[in-house]
Amino acid sequence: MKTSDYQPISCDFYDVLEASATLKKKSIIYFYNIDWQEQQIVSRIKNLFTKEKEEFVELASGEIIRLDHLISVDGKVLSKVC
């Protein structure tokens, strides 16, 4: 279900996600759920992927989060593309 138009994230923040996935470490992830409520999860980033021109992160916990719904990962705050 599409909730809103996808807003690309900055390359710098994408690099943070890739580094966390490569290191296979658990991360503290804050994000907005489908109802735009802030949530926190501690999990390992399993995969980053694109589907229908939207980017997602798949967590080891099974959660899949659209990248523009992320708030922060390990204290690094999401920045949108300028």
A tleap script that builds the chain and sets N, CA, C and O, in Angstrom:
source leaprc.protein.ff14SB
mol = sequence {
  NMET LYS THR SER ASP TYR GLN PRO ILE SER
  CYS ASP PHE TYR ASP VAL LEU GLU ALA SER
  ALA THR LEU LYS LYS LYS SER ILE ILE TYR
  PHE TYR ASN ILE ASP TRP GLN GLU GLN GLN
  ILE VAL SER ARG ILE LYS ASN LEU PHE THR
  LYS GLU LYS GLU GLU PHE VAL GLU LEU ALA
  SER GLY GLU ILE ILE ARG LEU ASP HIE LEU
  ILE SER VAL ASP GLY LYS VAL LEU SER LYS
  VAL CCYS
}
set mol.1.N position { 0.844 -1.174 0.000 }
set mol.1.CA position { 0.000 0.000 0.000 }
set mol.1.C position { 0.889 1.237 0.000 }
set mol.1.O position { 1.797 1.355 0.823 }
set mol.2.N position { 0.633 2.134 -0.899 }
set mol.2.CA position { 1.416 3.360 -1.018 }
set mol.2.C position { 0.832 4.418 -0.088 }
set mol.2.O position { -0.362 4.713 -0.143 }
set mol.3.N position { 1.684 4.988 0.768 }
set mol.3.CA position { 1.204 5.969 1.738 }
set mol.3.C position { 1.440 7.400 1.280 }
set mol.3.O position { 0.665 8.290 1.632 }
set mol.4.N position { 2.475 7.640 0.515 }
set mol.4.CA position { 2.786 8.970 -0.003 }
set mol.4.C position { 3.890 8.821 -1.033 }
set mol.4.O position { 4.493 7.755 -1.155 }
set mol.5.N position { 4.154 9.883 -1.772 }
set mol.5.CA position { 5.227 9.842 -2.749 }
set mol.5.C position { 6.564 9.661 -2.045 }
set mol.5.O position { 6.835 10.291 -1.023 }
set mol.6.N position { 7.386 8.799 -2.606 }
set mol.6.CA position { 8.703 8.531 -2.036 }
set mol.6.C position { 9.603 9.755 -2.177 }
set mol.6.O position { 9.652 10.378 -3.237 }
set mol.7.N position { 10.311 10.093 -1.107 }
set mol.7.CA position { 11.270 11.195 -1.093 }
set mol.7.C position { 12.665 10.595 -0.919 }
set mol.7.O position { 12.978 10.078 0.153 }
set mol.8.N position { 13.512 10.654 -1.955 }
set mol.8.CA position { 14.849 10.059 -1.846 }
set mol.8.C position { 15.625 10.611 -0.649 }
set mol.8.O position { 15.469 11.769 -0.262 }
set mol.9.N position { 16.467 9.745 -0.076 }
set mol.9.CA position { 17.302 10.155 1.050 }
set mol.9.C position { 18.679 10.544 0.527 }
set mol.9.O position { 19.011 10.268 -0.626 }
set mol.10.N position { 19.471 11.179 1.368 }
set mol.10.CA position { 20.807 11.614 0.959 }
set mol.10.C position { 21.731 10.407 0.788 }
set mol.10.O position { 21.552 9.372 1.430 }
set mol.11.N position { 22.709 10.563 -0.082 }
set mol.11.CA position { 23.703 9.509 -0.305 }
set mol.11.C position { 24.496 9.242 0.974 }
set mol.11.O position { 24.871 8.102 1.250 }
set mol.12.N position { 24.750 10.295 1.751 }
set mol.12.CA position { 25.497 10.128 3.000 }
set mol.12.C position { 24.754 9.221 3.975 }
set mol.12.O position { 25.362 8.367 4.621 }
set mol.13.N position { 23.452 9.406 4.079 }
set mol.13.CA position { 22.679 8.561 4.991 }
set mol.13.C position { 22.585 7.136 4.445 }
set mol.13.O position { 22.616 6.177 5.217 }
set mol.14.N position { 22.471 6.989 3.140 }
set mol.14.CA position { 22.457 5.653 2.532 }
set mol.14.C position { 23.767 4.929 2.855 }
set mol.14.O position { 23.768 3.725 3.115 }
set mol.15.N position { 24.885 5.670 2.838 }
set mol.15.CA position { 26.183 5.095 3.195 }
set mol.15.C position { 26.193 4.587 4.634 }
set mol.15.O position { 26.798 3.554 4.923 }
set mol.16.N position { 25.526 5.307 5.538 }
set mol.16.CA position { 25.410 4.869 6.937 }
set mol.16.C position { 24.690 3.519 6.991 }
set mol.16.O position { 25.109 2.614 7.713 }
set mol.17.N position { 23.615 3.394 6.229 }
set mol.17.CA position { 22.852 2.143 6.203 }
set mol.17.C position { 23.688 1.004 5.638 }
set mol.17.O position { 23.690 -0.098 6.187 }
set mol.18.N position { 24.397 1.262 4.548 }
set mol.18.CA position { 25.246 0.232 3.943 }
set mol.18.C position { 26.349 -0.210 4.892 }
set mol.18.O position { 26.641 -1.401 4.998 }
set mol.19.N position { 26.960 0.742 5.581 }
set mol.19.CA position { 28.031 0.404 6.526 }
set mol.19.C position { 27.504 -0.465 7.650 }
set mol.19.O position { 28.155 -1.430 8.049 }
set mol.20.N position { 26.337 -0.132 8.161 }
set mol.20.CA position { 25.739 -0.928 9.231 }
set mol.20.C position { 25.429 -2.347 8.742 }
set mol.20.O position { 25.648 -3.320 9.463 }
set mol.21.N position { 24.923 -2.453 7.523 }
set mol.21.CA position { 24.617 -3.773 6.949 }
set mol.21.C position { 25.887 -4.585 6.752 }
set mol.21.O position { 25.911 -5.783 7.036 }
set mol.22.N position { 26.936 -3.947 6.270 }
set mol.22.CA position { 28.204 -4.627 6.020 }
set mol.22.C position { 28.821 -5.140 7.319 }
set mol.22.O position { 29.362 -6.245 7.363 }
set mol.23.N position { 28.737 -4.334 8.369 }
set mol.23.CA position { 29.303 -4.724 9.667 }
set mol.23.C position { 28.456 -5.769 10.386 }
set mol.23.O position { 28.917 -6.389 11.345 }
set mol.24.N position { 27.221 -5.968 9.932 }
set mol.24.CA position { 26.290 -6.948 10.514 }
set mol.24.C position { 26.108 -6.731 12.018 }
set mol.24.O position { 26.046 -7.680 12.799 }
set mol.25.N position { 26.025 -5.460 12.397 }
set mol.25.CA position { 25.838 -5.153 13.814 }
set mol.25.C position { 24.402 -4.717 14.071 }
set mol.25.O position { 23.721 -4.213 13.177 }
set mol.26.N position { 23.963 -4.915 15.286 }
set mol.26.CA position { 22.626 -4.437 15.646 }
set mol.26.C position { 22.658 -2.919 15.736 }
set mol.26.O position { 23.610 -2.327 16.244 }
set mol.27.N position { 21.614 -2.317 15.238 }
set mol.27.CA position { 21.490 -0.864 15.237 }
set mol.27.C position { 20.215 -0.451 15.947 }
set mol.27.O position { 19.232 -1.191 15.970 }
set mol.28.N position { 20.246 0.733 16.523 }
set mol.28.CA position { 19.039 1.333 17.100 }
set mol.28.C position { 18.415 2.173 15.997 }
set mol.28.O position { 19.015 3.137 15.522 }
set mol.29.N position { 17.207 1.798 15.592 }
set mol.29.CA position { 16.555 2.413 14.446 }
set mol.29.C position { 15.249 3.052 14.887 }
set mol.29.O position { 14.385 2.391 15.463 }
set mol.30.N position { 15.114 4.346 14.610 }
set mol.30.CA position { 13.861 5.059 14.839 }
set mol.30.C position { 13.224 5.302 13.479 }
set mol.30.O position { 13.898 5.679 12.520 }
set mol.31.N position { 11.908 5.080 13.409 }
set mol.31.CA position { 11.206 5.238 12.135 }
set mol.31.C position { 9.739 5.547 12.376 }
set mol.31.O position { 9.226 5.398 13.486 }
set mol.32.N position { 9.072 5.984 11.302 }
set mol.32.CA position { 7.629 6.203 11.356 }
set mol.32.C position { 6.928 4.976 10.791 }
set mol.32.O position { 7.278 4.492 9.714 }
set mol.33.N position { 5.929 4.472 11.528 }
set mol.33.CA position { 5.160 3.342 11.023 }
set mol.33.C position { 4.113 3.838 10.027 }
set mol.33.O position { 4.083 5.022 9.694 }
set mol.34.N position { 3.271 2.949 9.562 }
set mol.34.CA position { 2.264 3.268 8.546 }
set mol.34.C position { 1.300 4.360 9.010 }
set mol.34.O position { 0.733 5.074 8.183 }
set mol.35.N position { 1.110 4.496 10.319 }
set mol.35.CA position { 0.227 5.519 10.885 }
set mol.35.C position { 0.996 6.787 11.279 }
set mol.35.O position { 0.456 7.656 11.962 }
set mol.36.N position { 2.229 6.886 10.856 }
set mol.36.CA position { 3.115 8.011 11.151 }
set mol.36.C position { 3.369 8.193 12.639 }
set mol.36.O position { 3.548 9.314 13.117 }
set mol.37.N position { 3.382 7.084 13.367 }
set mol.37.CA position { 3.763 7.108 14.775 }
set mol.37.C position { 5.226 6.696 14.863 }
set mol.37.O position { 5.662 5.765 14.185 }
set mol.38.N position { 5.976 7.397 15.702 }
set mol.38.CA position { 7.392 7.086 15.849 }
set mol.38.C position { 7.559 5.765 16.594 }
set mol.38.O position { 6.897 5.516 17.602 }
set mol.39.N position { 8.457 4.921 16.080 }
set mol.39.CA position { 8.755 3.647 16.719 }
set mol.39.C position { 10.257 3.447 16.778 }
set mol.39.O position { 11.013 4.062 16.026 }
set mol.40.N position { 10.675 2.578 17.685 }
set mol.40.CA position { 12.089 2.223 17.818 }
set mol.40.C position { 12.215 0.719 17.732 }
set mol.40.O position { 11.369 -0.019 18.239 }
set mol.41.N position { 13.282 0.266 17.082 }
set mol.41.CA position { 13.576 -1.156 17.019 }
set mol.41.C position { 15.087 -1.324 17.076 }
set mol.41.O position { 15.828 -0.483 16.566 }
set mol.42.N position { 15.536 -2.388 17.683 }
set mol.42.CA position { 16.955 -2.734 17.679 }
set mol.42.C position { 17.074 -3.997 16.844 }
set mol.42.O position { 16.549 -5.050 17.205 }
set mol.43.N position { 17.769 -3.876 15.727 }
set mol.43.CA position { 17.888 -5.008 14.813 }
set mol.43.C position { 19.085 -4.802 13.904 }
set mol.43.O position { 19.665 -3.718 13.850 }
set mol.44.N position { 19.442 -5.852 13.194 }
set mol.44.CA position { 20.519 -5.799 12.214 }
set mol.44.C position { 19.919 -5.507 10.849 }
set mol.44.O position { 18.859 -6.032 10.510 }
set mol.45.N position { 20.591 -4.673 10.063 }
set mol.45.CA position { 20.151 -4.395 8.698 }
set mol.45.C position { 20.576 -5.565 7.831 }
set mol.45.O position { 21.765 -5.852 7.687 }
set mol.46.N position { 19.600 -6.226 7.263 }
set mol.46.CA position { 19.839 -7.422 6.457 }
set mol.46.C position { 20.048 -7.085 4.982 }
set mol.46.O position { 20.903 -7.678 4.324 }
set mol.47.N position { 19.264 -6.127 4.459 }
set mol.47.CA position { 19.293 -5.860 3.033 }
set mol.47.C position { 18.743 -4.464 2.737 }
set mol.47.O position { 17.875 -3.961 3.450 }
set mol.48.N position { 19.252 -3.863 1.695 }
set mol.48.CA position { 18.712 -2.623 1.143 }
set mol.48.C position { 18.275 -2.943 -0.277 }
set mol.48.O position { 19.018 -3.568 -1.033 }
set mol.49.N position { 17.060 -2.512 -0.645 }
set mol.49.CA position { 16.584 -2.836 -1.988 }
set mol.49.C position { 15.629 -1.766 -2.506 }
set mol.49.O position { 15.105 -0.944 -1.754 }
set mol.50.N position { 15.426 -1.810 -3.820 }
set mol.50.CA position { 14.523 -0.879 -4.490 }
set mol.50.C position { 13.382 -1.668 -5.109 }
set mol.50.O position { 13.589 -2.726 -5.704 }
set mol.51.N position { 12.176 -1.139 -4.961 }
set mol.51.CA position { 10.996 -1.761 -5.562 }
set mol.51.C position { 10.088 -0.642 -6.047 }
set mol.51.O position { 9.704 0.234 -5.272 }
set mol.52.N position { 9.749 -0.673 -7.318 }
set mol.52.CA position { 8.862 0.327 -7.922 }
set mol.52.C position { 9.323 1.754 -7.608 }
set mol.52.O position { 8.527 2.605 -7.210 }
set mol.53.N position { 10.618 1.996 -7.795 }
set mol.53.CA position { 11.249 3.314 -7.624 }
set mol.53.C position { 11.242 3.828 -6.188 }
set mol.53.O position { 11.434 5.022 -5.960 }
set mol.54.N position { 11.021 2.942 -5.218 }
set mol.54.CA position { 11.100 3.281 -3.795 }
set mol.54.C position { 12.179 2.416 -3.163 }
set mol.54.O position { 12.356 1.258 -3.544 }
set mol.55.N position { 12.906 2.980 -2.189 }
set mol.55.CA position { 13.990 2.254 -1.531 }
set mol.55.C position { 13.536 1.796 -0.146 }
set mol.55.O position { 12.804 2.498 0.553 }
set mol.56.N position { 13.993 0.592 0.233 }
set mol.56.CA position { 13.588 -0.033 1.488 }
set mol.56.C position { 14.791 -0.634 2.195 }
set mol.56.O position { 15.811 -0.940 1.577 }
set mol.57.N position { 14.648 -0.794 3.492 }
set mol.57.CA position { 15.598 -1.546 4.296 }
set mol.57.C position { 14.844 -2.739 4.873 }
set mol.57.O position { 13.726 -2.602 5.369 }
set mol.58.N position { 15.474 -3.910 4.798 }
set mol.58.CA position { 14.923 -5.117 5.410 }
set mol.58.C position { 15.771 -5.429 6.637 }
set mol.58.O position { 16.995 -5.525 6.549 }
set mol.59.N position { 15.119 -5.584 7.764 }
set mol.59.CA position { 15.814 -5.866 9.015 }
set mol.59.C position { 15.814 -7.359 9.300 }
set mol.59.O position { 14.953 -8.092 8.814 }
set mol.60.N position { 16.776 -7.801 10.084 }
set mol.60.CA position { 16.859 -9.206 10.466 }
set mol.60.C position { 15.612 -9.639 11.239 }
set mol.60.O position { 15.284 -10.825 11.270 }
set mol.61.N position { 14.928 -8.699 11.853 }
set mol.61.CA position { 13.707 -8.986 12.606 }
set mol.61.C position { 12.519 -9.264 11.690 }
set mol.61.O position { 11.465 -9.705 12.149 }
set mol.62.N position { 12.697 -8.999 10.361 }
set mol.62.CA position { 11.618 -9.212 9.407 }
set mol.62.C position { 10.905 -7.940 8.999 }
set mol.62.O position { 10.143 -7.935 8.032 }
set mol.63.N position { 11.144 -6.870 9.722 }
set mol.63.CA position { 10.531 -5.580 9.406 }
set mol.63.C position { 11.093 -5.035 8.094 }
set mol.63.O position { 12.293 -5.142 7.842 }
set mol.64.N position { 10.236 -4.454 7.261 }
set mol.64.CA position { 10.668 -3.767 6.042 }
set mol.64.C position { 10.185 -2.327 6.156 }
set mol.64.O position { 8.999 -2.068 6.358 }
set mol.65.N position { 11.133 -1.387 6.022 }
set mol.65.CA position { 10.838 0.032 6.224 }
set mol.65.C position { 11.268 0.810 4.992 }
set mol.65.O position { 12.388 0.654 4.505 }
set mol.66.N position { 10.373 1.645 4.494 }
set mol.66.CA position { 10.728 2.521 3.386 }
set mol.66.C position { 11.743 3.535 3.905 }
set mol.66.O position { 11.569 4.088 4.992 }
set mol.67.N position { 12.798 3.781 3.137 }
set mol.67.CA position { 13.902 4.601 3.635 }
set mol.67.C position { 13.495 6.003 4.043 }
set mol.67.O position { 14.063 6.552 4.988 }
set mol.68.N position { 12.531 6.598 3.361 }
set mol.68.CA position { 12.135 7.956 3.756 }
set mol.68.C position { 11.239 7.976 4.987 }
set mol.68.O position { 10.788 9.041 5.407 }
set mol.69.N position { 10.977 6.802 5.571 }
set mol.69.CA position { 10.251 6.727 6.841 }
set mol.69.C position { 11.209 6.593 8.023 }
set mol.69.O position { 10.782 6.609 9.178 }
set mol.70.N position { 12.495 6.461 7.733 }
set mol.70.CA position { 13.489 6.403 8.794 }
set mol.70.C position { 13.654 7.776 9.437 }
set mol.70.O position { 13.530 8.806 8.775 }
set mol.71.N position { 13.932 7.771 10.719 }
set mol.71.CA position { 14.224 9.002 11.455 }
set mol.71.C position { 15.719 9.055 11.750 }
set mol.71.O position { 16.385 10.053 11.473 }
set mol.72.N position { 16.239 7.956 12.321 }
set mol.72.CA position { 17.671 7.887 12.618 }
set mol.72.C position { 18.108 6.436 12.758 }
set mol.72.O position { 17.303 5.541 13.019 }
set mol.73.N position { 19.400 6.235 12.578 }
set mol.73.CA position { 20.028 4.935 12.780 }
set mol.73.C position { 21.285 5.177 13.594 }
set mol.73.O position { 22.169 5.927 13.179 }
set mol.74.N position { 21.363 4.541 14.753 }
set mol.74.CA position { 22.503 4.700 15.659 }
set mol.74.C position { 22.854 6.161 15.914 }
set mol.74.O position { 24.026 6.533 15.960 }
set mol.75.N position { 21.819 6.983 16.079 }
set mol.75.CA position { 22.012 8.386 16.414 }
set mol.75.C position { 22.276 9.298 15.223 }
set mol.75.O position { 22.323 10.518 15.380 }
set mol.76.N position { 22.449 8.727 14.043 }
set mol.76.CA position { 22.650 9.530 12.834 }
set mol.76.C position { 21.296 9.804 12.217 }
set mol.76.O position { 20.567 8.876 11.866 }
set mol.77.N position { 20.956 11.089 12.082 }
set mol.77.CA position { 19.623 11.501 11.660 }
set mol.77.C position { 19.530 11.521 10.137 }
set mol.77.O position { 20.443 11.967 9.443 }
set mol.78.N position { 18.405 11.025 9.642 }
set mol.78.CA position { 18.127 11.012 8.219 }
set mol.78.C position { 18.140 12.421 7.655 }
set mol.78.O position { 17.596 13.346 8.259 }
set mol.79.N position { 18.756 12.580 6.507 }
set mol.79.CA position { 18.654 13.849 5.794 }
set mol.79.C position { 18.134 13.546 4.399 }
set mol.79.O position { 18.563 12.592 3.751 }
set mol.80.N position { 17.209 14.368 3.955 }
set mol.80.CA position { 16.615 14.198 2.637 }
set mol.80.C position { 17.557 14.756 1.573 }
set mol.80.O position { 18.475 15.519 1.874 }
set mol.81.N position { 17.318 14.367 0.349 }
set mol.81.CA position { 18.083 14.908 -0.773 }
set mol.81.C position { 17.734 16.378 -0.922 }
set mol.81.O position { 16.561 16.745 -0.855 }
set mol.82.N position { 18.725 17.217 -1.122 }
set mol.82.CA position { 18.487 18.660 -1.269 }
set mol.82.C position { 18.003 19.001 -2.659 }
set mol.82.O position { 17.754 20.169 -2.957 }
savepdb mol mol.pdb
quit
